[in-house]
Amino acid sequence: MPAPTRARLTIDLDALAANYRTLCRTAEGAEVAAVVKSDGYGLGAAPVARRLLREGARSFFVARIEEGEALRAAVGGREADIYVLDGLTAGAGPRLAAARLTPVLNTVPQVEAAVAFAAGSGRPLPCALHVDTGMNRQGLTVDEAGAIAGAPGRLARLDVGLVMSHLGSAHDAADPRNGEQLARFRDVRALFPEARASFANSGGTFLGPDYRFDMVRPGISLYGGGPEERPDAAIVAVARLEAPVLDLRRIAAGEHLGYGSGLVMPRPTRVAILGAGYSDGVIRAARHGGYAWLAGARRRLLAVTMDLTIVELDEAAVQVGEMAELLGPNALLDDLAQAAGTVAHEVLVRLSLRAERAYLGE
Ligand SMILES: *Cc1c(COP(=O)(O)O)cnc(C)c1O
């Protein structure tokens, strides 16, 4: 059998389901919605959502309307509430209605467009309201939300089922911004007593019961990222990126390694050349402090190029063709993200389609 040359990306939907159940147990009593924007953080929104529906999930969040339309097609006749975080963008009303997508309205013009669309269709428009409580990225201001709540005529056109906000520092339980946002969100929520309330992302879900309200919206912790941006024992790896050892080499002391002359080996070094690089999602910046898992141990990344990655080996018995893990249960997502100076979310969405993909537990 010829030795493998391609990287392999395995997406373990049983692990996804285990994380979902962990989040359900943690959130006790609150609904756990699944954030599946950006194609389920790069892991495939359709297989992810279909598996989570089987586990009992009912609500899903996407960013773009196209993602919502694709997800509606993928879940077929199954009961799923699909929320579009972009809201009601210009002219999108009929498309949202056709795919039964719920817009998350986040500006005053969007609220007005929703009221107008509802007036034209003759029935209240199911929607959610996103209120900014301190992240300063998306959402109505607290004052704007107050003005909307104080205009019952307009509100009658809308069926506001959910009021939500998003935390900016939930990965850091000690950050005072969490409590400040919570206090504002409580005020906002009181403006819409009929609606359900949702505040917490993955990190927020673990901040405690005060943060959970009626629905939590985890993304990264479903996909294996720790809620505090470091490895978490309760959350298991979902994505496993593996690449074959293409070659084993010995580098003499004083020799240069890879591109440029930045890396000069201080001593004779044995290395393995792996058949995956940054075009498979191995982030180049992770060469400072990142590692792969090979022959039962962590192996320091020395260089990451487009198609190849070089890792340091000791005298471990390694065969050409053997698979090394670049991300997974042993090469931890949060460690890789930290080495690369980014967040786990970005590491996952960069897993490109070049790696051969397989799903477990579909
Ligand atoms: C992306 C996103 C989430 C999920 O965040 P995680 O950190 O991945 O858990 C929740 N809510 C909103 C509004 C988002 O944009």
The ligand as a Gaussian input file, in Angstrom:
#p B3LYP/6-31G(d) Opt

LIG

0 1
 C      -20.049000      33.803000      17.789000
 C      -21.123000      34.174000      18.737000
 C      -21.456000      33.336000      19.812000
 C      -20.649000      32.108000      20.191000
 O      -19.439000      32.487000      20.811000
 P      -18.381000      31.410000      21.354000
 O      -17.296000      32.216000      21.959000
 O      -17.889000      30.673000      20.148000
 O      -19.079000      30.520000      22.291000
 C      -22.569000      33.663000      20.580000
 N      -23.295000      34.786000      20.305000
 C      -22.970000      35.625000      19.300000
 C      -23.793000      36.836000      19.076000
 C      -21.881000      35.351000      18.491000
 O      -21.539000      36.204000      17.505000

